[in-house]
Amino acid sequence: MFYNKNVFRENILGNKKLGGMTMFKYIGKKVELKYETGFHFRMEYIDENTLSWTSLKEGEDASGIEKYYLHEQGNDIYTLSWIEDTGFSVTQNLDFNKMEVYAFMSWNDESKRGGRDILDHKGTIKFVD
């Protein structure tokens, strides 16, 4: 399939539909994502390109502000991804109908195949103030 990379970036990676309408209706909202692996995060969708995250896992002091990329899968289901300065990458599939999240995380680890390690896990979404 042929596509114009600049149009693709503006319309999909820039979190915009054709006509410049924002796809993500949760801008300005905060959620907690609690994974079955023990990871627990507070997320805030600051604007159509920026999110903040804070780890709520006991004993862990980690947070960040990231540029994210978004794709609407349909009917309140989104794929949201970002790459941190360290090379740590996250892709979340957020289903706001079922209030579930599936996440794939990848980071540098020379002892692993391809020099990267991964974690694939499931969790819940909860809106917070």
Beta strands, then each sheet from edge to edge (+ up, - down):
strand 1: 30-35
strand 2: 40-45
strand 3: 50-55
strand 4: 63-67
strand 5: 69-74
strand 6: 77-83
strand 7: 89-95
strand 8: 100-108
strand 9: 116-128
sheet 1: 4+ 3- 2+ 1- 9+ 8- 7+ 6- 5+
end
